Amino acid sequence: MNGMKITVAIATTGRPQIIGTAIRDLARQQRLPDRLIISAASRADVDPRDIAASVVAPEIVFGPRGATTQRNAALARLTDEDVILFLDDDFVMAGDFLLRLEGLFRDHPDLSVLTGRVLADGIGNSGIAHHDALQMLAAHEGAGDAGPGALRPVNNAYGCNMAFRCAPIRAHGLRFDENLPLYGWLEDIDFSRRVAAHGRCMQASALTGVHLGTKSGRSSGLQFGYSQVANPVYLFRRDTMRGGHALRMISRNFAANLAKSLRPEPWVDRRGRLRGNMLALADLLRGRLEPRNILTLAGPADARS
């Protein structure tokens, strides 16, 4: 090891079993993180038994619920780290993920943002079981497709696994935008683009993992549907998303929610999302559209959001 320091940070809310599995999974890494920060909303979010069994002593940070606020709580704890890797609590890394991550940041000093290749993503279906994810990763490794791989430019890191060089974050005081509340949809694009102003933003084919897409603990369908319109418009106004990209994203999501609302998937609250889309479009026409408006919308977290 050449002395690089890597922190793994995981934000979690209301999913103690999921974060417990993520903590235990670190034992599979060929190269352990130097620090593990778990950013939670309450003490009930993390089982003390999982903390005690961890191969890296976790630092538990408590703060307001929300992807952006919880990730900022982790950023506030940085000291002299070289790299911080943000993981969703339901992202399963290949065993060589951190080892390869270190090598890529060491060998490419112009890298500022790095994201891995998701072999399977349960976010678009009913989800993937953890044991199935491990089998997928083992099959991928057994197929001999785990060489050094290539780097390719991407617009942004994918939120389930996104690594950032810490130097520009410290130098410019960069933080996730807390005006994107709760689930914080598209906060990965916004933060990636601001860090990428100080280096390259790349995807590495050798960094592999599986995103389980666990449905519990997410925003309500109504709130998420509002965010599907409000957040792209907000990022366009902030210059971290192109207008055409924002329009395509809004149109695609609205069309999908409308078309599938009559026969929705069991794991998606399409009617709630469609209603949220309509409320956001109405607010856009009235000049009142803001991402934080979801905080005033009724609707508890829905496993089918």
RODRENPA-947467 format. One record per atom (N, C-alpha, C, CB): x, y, z. Coordinates in steps of 0.05 Angstrom, whole numbers, plus 5000, padded with zeros to 4 digits. Each point is the difference from the previous one (the first is absolute). Last residue first. Glycine has a CB too. Example, Ala and Ser with C-alpha at 12.3 -4.5 7.8 and 13.67 -1.06 7.14 Angstrom:
2
525749555142;501650245001;498550225014;502449874957;498248985042;498250245000;501850245000;496249775025;
This chain:
305
415650584929;500350264988;501449994973;500250205046;496449135024;499649974971;500650274986;496649645008;503750235088;501949804989;499749984970;499849755043;498351145015;498549784988;502049814988;496050294991;503250585086;501749844982;498449764991;504250165023;489450615003;502349885013;501649844980;497549975043;495750894945;500749744989;502549895014;497950124957;497850925019;499449785018;500949744987;496150255020;508550724963;498149814989;499649775019;501550124954;504750625057;497350075008;497949804989;501550485003;507949464978;499849985029;497250075010;504950115002;497949974906;499149735007;499749975030;502349824959;501150984998;497149985003;499149725008;499550374967;509649905009;499349975028;497050005005;504350235011;499649914901;500349735010;499149965028;503749954969;491950804968;502449975015;500349715010;499950505013;493250224925;501249745001;502750015014;497749884957;495250805018;500449935028;501549745003;495950255012;500050264909;502550115009;500749945029;499250364968;493349324974;499450225019;502650155009;496049755016;504449494927;498550204986;499450245017;498049644972;506349625068;501850124980;498550234985;502549564995;492649915065;501750195014;501950144981;499649735041;495249584924;498250225007;501650225015;496149695003;508349514978;499650154975;498250245005;500549584973;500949835098;502450154994;499750174975;502749645022;490349785004;500350225019;502450174994;497749725035;501149504914;498050204993;500150245019;497149644982;508649615035;500750134975;498150234994;501949584983;495949875089;502250185006;501050154976;501349695037;492249654950;498850225014;502250215008;496349705018;506649504944;498650164980;498750255013;499249584972;504949785085;502050154984;498750184980;503249635006;491349805043;501150215017;502150164985;499249715040;497449564916;497950205003;500950235018;496449654992;509349594996;499850164976;497950225002;501449614974;504449775090;497650155004;499750204977;500349965051;505149064956;500150284994;497350135004;503749914966;498349145043;502150135016;500250304995;502449565000;491549824953;499449985029;502050165017;498149554991;499350774910;501649795011;499549995030;503550054963;488750364976;502750065011;501449755009;498450445013;493549874923;500949735010;502850035011;497049764966;498651035010;497649825000;500749725010;498250274962;508550415028;498450055023;497549825001;501650474999;505849624933;499949775018;498250045024;504649894986;496950784945;499449764986;499649765019;502650174962;500050685073;497350024988;499249734988;500750494991;508049615044;498150005021;497150004990;503350245029;503849834909;500049745012;497949985022;504949954990;496550894968;498849814982;499849725012;501850274961;502850405087;497150054999;498549804982;501050495008;508449474996;498849915025;497050045000;504350105024;500750224902;500149715001;498649895025;504350014974;496650935014;498149894981;499949695002;500850394970;505650085082;497350065010;498049864982;501550445019;507449514954;499649855024;497250035011;504950055011;497950464914;499749714993;499449845025;503150054961;498950865052;497449974986;499549714993;500350464982;508149775055;497950035020;497249954987;502950335025;504549684918;500149765017;497850015021;505049974993;496250784951;499049774985;499949755017;501750214959;502350575078;497150024997;498749774986;500650495000;508449385058;499350144976;496949994997;504449874978;501150145116;498649814981;499250174976;498449705038;506050715034;501349745002;498549784984;501750135045;496150854970;502149954979;501549745005;500450494995;491749925052;502750015013;502349964981;497849845042;493050084931;500450285009;502750045013;495150045007;502549094968;500350164976;500550305008;497049684974;500949735094;502749964991;500650154974;500149555023;491050475011;501950135019;502949984991;496749905037;496749624916;499750294995;501950155017;495249944988;504349135027;501450074974;499850304994;499049544984;496450175094;502949985003;501450054973;499449685037;490850314970;501350235013;503049995000;496150035029;498549244935;499750254985;501750225012;495449874986;504349305056;500749934972;499750244982;498549545009;499050495083;502850044996;500849944971;500849885048;490349954979;500550295000;503050064994;496250075033;501449044979;498950104975;500450304997;496749635000;505649955081;501949944980;499150104972;501449605026;492850505048;502350175003;502049954978;499350005049;493249444954;499150284995;502450185001;495549915019;505749195004;499750034971;499350294993;498649524997;507050345093;497449924990;499850044969;497950115045;511849714997;497950215001;497449894990;503450354994;503248925047;500250214981;497850205003;502349694968;499449455081;501350245010;500350224980;502349705030;496749294934;499250115025;501550265007;498849545016;502849874905;497950204998;499250135026;498449744963;511049834987;498149955022;497950225002;503649745025;504250044910;497550144995;497849945021;501150004952;508649685030;497749845006;497350144994;502849785035;507150294919;498250175015;497449855005;502050424980;508749284998;497249954995;498450185018;500849524986;509950504969;498349955023;497249964990;502950275029;508449984940;497449884995;498549965026;501949774959;507050694986;498750035026;497149904997;502950405013;502849624912;501149815019;498850025028;504250014974;493950594952;498749754996;501049785019;499550124952;499650975060;502049794998;498649734997;503350275028;494450854954;499049745009;502249794995;495250134991;505551015025;500249764984;498549765013;504550174984;498650965014;497849845011;499849754982;497550415018;510950375004;498449834983;497849855015;504049964969;499451015067;501449764990;498149844983;502849995041;494450805005;502850005009;501549754992;498650285038;492049894947;501250254991;503050015006;495650245006;498549075025;501349954975;501150254987;496949624994;498050405087;502749895005;501549964974;498349785041;492950524951;501550205014;502849905007;495750195018;498149224941;500850214981;501650215014;495849914974;500749395079;502149904981;500950224982;498049555002;494750625056;502650005014;502349914982;497549915043;493650084920;500850275009;502850015012;495250115007;500949054970;500750164976;501150275009;496549764972;500149695095;502549894990;500950154975;498749555018;492950635023;502250135014;502749904991;497050065039;493849654933;501950144982;502250155015;496250044968;495849695094;500349904973;501650194982;495749765005;501950135096;502150164987;500549934971;502150045044;492049665036;501549814982;502150144984;495949724998;501050925070;499249725003;501649824981;495450165013;505250864956;499549875026;499349704998;498550445017;506750414935;498949754989;499549825024;502450044955;501650775060;497450084989;498849764985;501650484996;507249505042;497949925018;497250114992;503449985036;506149754912;498150215002;497649915017;501450184955;509249505054;497549934986;497950225006;501049505003;509350795000;498049855016;497749924981;501350235043;509650264961;497749894985;498349835018;502750014958;505750615050;497749985019;497649884987;501850395024;507349754939;497850174991;497649985018;501749954953;506549555063;501050264991;497750204994;504049774981;494349315045;501050175022;500650284991;501849595022;495649804913;497750035018;500950185023;498149554988;508450184949;498350224991;497550055018;501549894953;504449395072;501450254999;498350234990;504249754993;493349295013;499350185022;501350274997;499549615029;496949654897;502550085012;499450235020;502749874958;490049375018;500950274994;502750045013;495350174998;496649034971;502450065014;501150274991;501149515004;489449834997;501350234988;502350095018;495750154979;495449145008;502949975005;501550234986;499549505003;491050495001;500449775017;502949945006;495849824981;501150924961;499850045028;500549765018;496950354989;507749864916;497349905007;499949985030;499749734957;506351004984;500049745014;497249925006;504550105020;497550534894;499850005029;500349725011;497050414999;504349824908;499150265010;500150025030;497050034960;509949344986;497250015006;499250275010;499949505010;509049924937;498850245012;496949965003;503650284978;503548905030;498550154979;498750245013;499249584973;508849595043;498750235011;498550134976;503450065038;499648864976;500450264988;498550215015;500549794956;504249165069;497750154990;500750284989;497249755032;507549455015;500250285008;497850174989;504849945001;492349065008;502650124994;500150295008;500749674963;492349595040;500750175023;502850114997;497049745029;497049544925;499650284991;500650205023;496549844967;503249155032;502650124992;499750284990;501549554989;491949815050;500050024971;502650134990;495050035000;502949885093;500749754989;500250004969;497849795039;499250985009;502949955006;500949744987;499750265043;491249944952;501550204984;503049965004;496250325004;498049165048;499949914972;501650194982;495549795008;503550445083;501749774997;500149904971;499049875048;495150824973;502750105002;502049774996;498550375030;492349424974;500650154975;503050105000;495250154998;501549435080;500349814978;500750144974;496849695023;501150845051;502649875004;500649804978;499550075050;492150354951;502050194992;502849875003;497050385015;495649145016;500150004970;502150194991;495249884997;503050095094;501549764992;500149974970;498549785042;496650954995;502950035005;501549754991;499050295039;491950004911;500849905026;503050005003;495949715001;498050974939;501849774998;500749915028;501850164955;489450444995;502349995017;501549744997;497850305032;494450024918;499249955027;502349995020;496149754982;505650824932;498249775002;499449965030;501949794957;504150895010;497950014979;498149765001;503150264972;504549865087;498450245004;497650004980;504150255017;503549104994;497249935008;498250245003;501949615022;507450114920;498850215016;497149945005;503150344980;507349234986;497149965001;498950215019;500349504990;508750564987;499549754984;497049954998;504449825014;501451104997;497949855014;499249774983;498350425023;511050194986;498149884982;498049835015;503550004963;501950905078;500449734990;497849914981;502449905042;502451114982;497749835007;500549734987;496850395003;508350635024;500249734989;497649845009;505150024999;500151044997;497649855005;500249734987;497250435003;510150154994;498750125023;497549855008;501950444986;508249434956;497349915006;498950155024;501149544981;507950534983;498150204990;497149915004;503350144966;504649325056;499750235018;498050214991;504749925013;497149024972;498950224984;499550245017;497849664970;505949545067;501250004973;499050224982;500649525005;495950345085;502950045002;501350044972;500049725042;490850084965;500550275009;503050065003;495649995024;501949134952;499250194979;500450295009;496649674985;505149625077;502050004978;499350204978;500849535009;493250345064;502450135008;502050024978;499349825046;492949694938;499450295002;502550155008;495349905013;505049164985;500150124974;499550305000;498649574981;500549965100;502749974991;500450134973;500449575025;490950385011;501650215012;502949984992;496950005039;497249334926;499150274993;501950225012;495349834998;504449155002;502450154993;499350304995;502149584981;491149755040;502049995021;502550164995;498349565009;492050734953;501849774996;502250025020;498949994951;492050495077;502550024985;501349734995;500650455020;489049954999;501849785007;502550014982;496149715016;495450975023;501949954978;502049795010;499450474981;493349975071;499349754986;501749964975;495350045017;505350745040;500249785019;499349734987;498950325036;505950474909;497349955010;500249765019;497750194958;511050425028;498549764991;497150025010;504249725000;505450924984;497349985010;498649764988;499850515005;510949805013;498249844983;497249995014;503949724982;505850925018;497649915015;498249854980;500350395033;510949894976;497649934984;497849945020;502849814962;505550515071;500550054971;497449964984;504849865006;496450465103;499549794980;500750084972;496449835030;504150625062;502150004980;499649774980;503150205034;489050105020;502450135010;502150014978;499049835047;489350064967;502549954986;502450155013;497449934957;492950095065;501849855017;502749954987;496149795021;496450654937;500950175022;502049865018;495650234998;499949304931;502150184990;501150185022;497750004956;495049455065;502449844997;502350184989;497249594991;494450795018;501049945027;502549834998;495350025018;500150164903;501550245009;501149955028;497250304971;497049064994;502749984987;501750245008;498049754961;493250245070;501549785013;502849974987;495649775011;498350874954;500950085026;501649785013;495950285005;500349534911;502050214998;501150085027;497850174958;495349165036;502549914987;502150225000;497449694971;495150245106;500250104972;502749934989;496950375010;499249805096;499549814979;500250134973;497249735031;508250655057;497450004987;499849804977;499550485013;507949255056;499150264990;497349984987;504850144994;504549285054;497150034999;499350294992;499449655036;509249574957;499250285001;497050024998;504450144978;504049095044;497150054996;499450305004;498949525015;509749804959;499450255013;497250074993;504950174999;500348825003;498450214987;499850255018;497449654975;510349555014;498350135020;498450234988;503249865036;499949264912;501050285003;498150145020;502150014953;496049115030;502949984997;501450275002;499449594972;491050145077;501250114976;503049975000;496250334997;496949445072;501149794984;501550104976;496349725015;499150865048;502049855015;501449794982;497450075042;495450434922;502250175005;502349855014;496950395004;495049174984;501450034974;502450185003;495749934976;498649975098;501449754995;501650014974;496549765026;497750975001;502749995013;501549754995;498150305034;494750114896;500149815022;502749995013;496549724977;498251104968;502349825000;500049825025;502750344974;490450315009;500849944972;502349804999;498450454986;497649975094;498749764991;500849914972;496250135029;506750695011;501549785011;498749734992;501450295038;497350554896;499449945028;501649765009;495350194995;506150214920;498150205010;499249955029;498350054953;511549724992;497349905006;498250235010;501849545010;508250154943;498550245006;497149925002;503350304976;507049235031;497149954996;498550245008;500649505008;510150264963;498150195012;497249924993;503450374998;507349235004;497249944992;498250195015;501149514990;510250414979;497950095018;497349914988;502850405016;504949294944;501450115023;498050115021;503950114971;494049064959;500150295002;501550095025;495650034975;506949034978;498050125017;500150304998;500249605031;502349594899;501250245012;497850135016;503450064962;494249165000;502849945001;501650235012;499549714960;489950055061;501850174984;502949925004;496750375004;495349265041;500749874974;502150164985;495549794998;500450515084;502049795006;500849864974;498049945046;495050714957;502750114997;502149805005;498250445014;492349394998;501149954974;502950114996;495350014982;499250155096;501349745000;501349944974;496649845033;498550964973;502350015018;501549735000;497550345029;494449714923;502150164987;502650015017;496450274976;495849325060;501249844979;502350144986;495649774993;499450725068;501549795014;501449824981;496850025037;497350644931;502650115006;501749805016;498050465001;493349264977;501550054976;502850125006;495650084975;498249775096;501049754989;501750044975;495949785019;499950985022;502249895016;501049734989;498150235039;496250614927;500649744988;502349865015;498450174955;497950775055;497849815003;500549734988;497150395000;509750304969;497750095016;497949775000;500850494988;510449824982;497949815002;497750115018;503449634994;507050554950;497650125012;497849795001;501350474983;509949465010;497449894993;497850155015;502149554990;509350474980;497850135014;497349894990;502850425006;508749394996;497549914990;497850135017;501949554982;509050714998;497749995018;497649904984;501850375029;509649624960;497349984988;498049975022;501949784958;509150515020;498049955020;497250024987;503150185037;507949614931;497450124995;498049935022;500949994950;508449685042;499350205019;497450154994;504750055009;499449204942;501750244997;499250225019;500749884953;499248975046;498350245000;501850255000;496349755024;
